[in-house]
């Protein structure tokens, strides 16, 4: 099973990230964007698994890739199983 989402950055986050690159520190805007994207990809994978009759997922992993400049994909994948 898999679930994915593609998110684009925006100018507000990019300006804030630029400032953080100069002074240092965590880029919290990107951290929260990635956390939200991971949760959305995970939920989509769960929805697909449930639609096919599974009640659990095992061996889950996440993968990221750049779709275009400024847009990244988060992919969640794993094995859907039925636990009794």
C-alpha positions as CSV (number, residue, x, y, z in Angstrom):
1,X,0.0,0.0,0.0
2,X,1.1,3.5,-0.5
3,X,-0.1,7.1,-0.1
4,X,1.6,10.3,-1.2
5,X,1.3,14.0,-1.3
6,X,3.1,16.8,-3.2
7,X,3.6,20.1,-1.5
8,X,4.9,23.3,-2.9
9,X,6.8,25.9,-0.8
10,X,5.6,29.4,-0.7
11,X,7.4,32.8,-0.8
12,X,6.6,33.5,2.9
13,X,8.3,30.3,4.0
14,X,11.2,30.8,1.6
15,X,11.9,34.3,2.9
16,X,11.9,33.1,6.5
17,X,14.1,30.1,5.5
18,X,16.6,32.5,3.9
19,X,16.8,34.5,7.1
20,X,17.4,31.4,9.1
21,X,20.1,30.3,6.7
22,X,21.9,33.6,7.5
23,X,21.5,33.5,11.3
24,X,21.3,29.7,11.8
25,X,18.7,27.6,13.5
26,X,15.8,25.3,12.6
27,X,13.6,26.3,9.8
28,X,10.4,25.6,11.7
29,X,8.1,26.6,8.7
30,X,9.6,23.7,6.7
31,X,9.6,21.4,9.6
32,X,5.9,21.9,10.1
33,X,5.2,21.6,6.4
34,X,7.0,18.3,6.2
35,X,5.3,17.0,9.4
36,X,1.9,17.8,7.9
37,X,2.8,16.2,4.6
38,X,4.0,13.0,6.3
39,X,0.7,12.7,8.2
40,X,-1.3,13.3,5.1
41,X,0.6,10.6,3.1
42,X,0.3,8.2,6.0
43,X,-3.5,8.8,6.3
44,X,-3.9,8.3,2.5
45,X,-2.0,5.0,2.8
46,X,-4.3,3.9,5.7
47,X,-7.4,4.8,3.7
48,X,-6.2,2.6,0.8
49,X,-5.4,-0.3,3.1
50,X,-8.8,-0.1,4.9
51,X,-10.6,0.1,1.5
52,X,-9.0,-3.2,0.6
53,X,-10.0,-4.9,3.9
54,X,-6.8,-4.5,5.9
55,X,-6.8,-3.5,9.5
56,X,-3.0,-2.9,10.0
57,X,0.1,-1.8,8.2
58,X,3.6,-3.2,8.8
59,X,7.0,-2.5,7.5
60,X,6.2,1.2,6.8
61,X,8.6,3.6,5.3
62,X,8.7,7.1,4.0
63,X,10.5,8.4,0.9
64,X,10.9,11.9,-0.4
65,X,11.6,13.2,-3.9
66,X,11.7,16.5,-5.7
67,X,9.0,16.8,-8.3
68,X,10.0,20.2,-9.5
69,X,11.9,23.1,-8.1
70,X,10.0,24.1,-5.1
71,X,7.7,21.0,-5.0
72,X,8.5,17.8,-3.1
73,X,6.7,14.5,-2.8
74,X,6.3,12.5,0.4
75,X,5.5,8.9,-0.2
76,X,4.5,6.5,2.6
77,X,4.5,2.8,1.8
78,X,4.1,-0.5,3.7
79,X,2.5,-3.9,3.7
80,X,-1.3,-4.1,4.5
81,X,-2.3,-7.0,6.6
82,X,-5.3,-8.4,8.5
83,X,-4.7,-9.1,12.1
84,X,-7.2,-11.2,14.0
